[in-house]
Amino acid sequence: MEKSKIKKSIILSGLIGTGGFFFAKLISLLYVIPLSTILGSNTYTAYYGTAYRIYSYFLNIFSAGFPLAVATLVAKYSTLQDAKTVLLIKKISIAFLSLTGFVGMILFISLSGVLSPIMASTHNPENIKVMQTVLIILGFAIFFVPVLSAYRGYIQGRKEIGEYAFSQTFEQIFRVGFLLITSCFLVYGLGWKRKWALYASVSSTVIAAIIGLIQIIIYDKKHSKQLIEDARKQETHILSFRPLFKEFILIAIPYLIVAVLGYSDDIFNSILLPLGLKSGFYSLEQIDTITTAFNFSGTKILAIPMILAPGFISAIIPHISSALTEKNLKLVRKNIIDCLDIILYLSLPICFCIFLYAGPIIYTLFNPSDITLSTSVLEWLSIEALFSTIMPVIVNIMMTLKLRKSVLRKLVVSTAIKGITMVPLMNLLGFKGAVVASLLNSLYLVCSCLKDMHKKFNISFKATIHKILLIIISILGLWITSYLLTKLGIGGIHGSRIICLVKMGINGLVSMAVYVGLTIFFQIPQCIFHIDLPFKKKSHTKKS
């Protein structure tokens, strides 16, 4: 596939970006089985997951907004064929994110002593010390990952989505390989305590970030020669450092606030979730099970549909930014509708399958002490997965459309809704209250943002709603097929984990084939992907 075609199509760019994230997350999912065995403790597994949630939140604060600003500016000045400014943006972003990463590292390590007693499931001093050590190790990653993300933002803005996706996959492969090999060697080779496997597991994030940084720097040196040559020949005036840095900050700050508010689930599930669970509703063992399901096993499974968000965000920003620079509002509207249609077409059945196969998934991949409770948590989290996939895309579309003040106000309200309601709802409903709180804030944010897009850019979502109704009908066909196969013995939780996995695979493949067949009958993929199949029939879908 030619690079020029990929750069011109938001669909191809989004799918390629999603493919990279999919392989990265698939690798991340597959390693949880051996890792759970090596750690040998629900408590350590819970610590691993919870520590990563708070680390991810801090990482978002100190890096998430800035790479998106880099991508926006690089896309803008690449469209204007201003090579000198593009190179200056790269230098500014790398220097700035190195500084913010260093500050974030110092702050995170300094706060580890305060956070660890809150995040640990018990008040045992030894467990608190283990949690603090894990946080300190992850603190070093907060320096290296932002620098890596600066390079990725630059690559993203250049619409080099293939390298953007490869960088994600390469880093994850190295991280998982280092994690498993080192953990196994420490526990089974040297006979050290299991906590050292936990330390090695989180250390892999630091090592992988360094290796990923080396890889992308090598790529950049090889593929920036033409840009450097264009800059040398360029005779037009280059923007000076000060106005360009000001533009960078003015774009980055709203993205940063979006990251702080939009990814607040990380801090809610790291701090408010344990507080809500300690209210007396559950035993200590059940708290560990639920925390693990939310922050480890649930996170790994929910990442499957949620990879659609970063995959398409990586395409949205440069494509819509370029279309806005060219004042092509028709292309802007088309890109937005294409993006939302594809995400809904793929995420709705995937999230439903997580609900439908929650029991077999938990049994085959994680095998916790309380399968019933873990299954119930995953079933509820499948609702959250859908909105967690859609929300980041809608928010970033709003940001790219320069509706920043509006989306920031909505994010403040939606975050407050969850922050205020989460613990009270958990006191009433148990862990389900956390999902209900997420549902309330998600519905408000999605509906209000879509209303703004319609008002400001005259974007009509009627055809998308029509497609959703047909998708739901197709999902009902998937559900009926799965139910019948389970009644025939192809499905459910029976026998060994391998047999259960095989049955779930057969059941899922046949059921998903029915879904795809029904959507083809309704002409949904043909309309969404703008393709013609060998057979034709009267379209049931409205054109966007």
Buried (B, 14 or more C-beta within 10 A) or exposed (E): EEEEEBBEBBBBBBBBBBBBBBBBBBBBBEBBBBBBEBBEBBBBBBBBBBBBBBBBBBBBBBBBBBBBBBBBBBBBBBBBEBBBBBBBBBEBBBEBBBBBBBEBBEBBBEBBEEBBBBBBBEEEEEBBBBBBBBBBBBBBBBBBBBBBBBBBBBBBBBBBBBBBBBBBBBBBBBBBBBBBEBBBBBBEEEEBEBBBBBBBBBBBBBBBBBBBBEBBBEBBEEEBEEBEEBBEEBEEEBBEEEEBBEBBBEBBBBBBBBBBBBBBBBBBBBBBBBEBBEEEBBEEBBBBBBBBBBBBBBBBBBBBBBBBBBBBBBBBBBBBBBBBBEEEEEBBBBBBBBBBBBBBBBBBBBBBBBBBBBBBBBBBBBEBEBBEBBBBBBBBBBBBBBBBBBBBBBBBBBBBBEBBEBBBEBBEBBBEBBBEBBBEBBEEBBBBBBBBBBBBBBEBBBEBBBEBBEEEBEBEBEBBEBBBEBBEEBBEBBBEBBBBBBEEEBBBBEEEBEEBBBBBBEBBEBBBEBBBEBBBEBBBBBBBBEEEEEEEEEEBBEEB
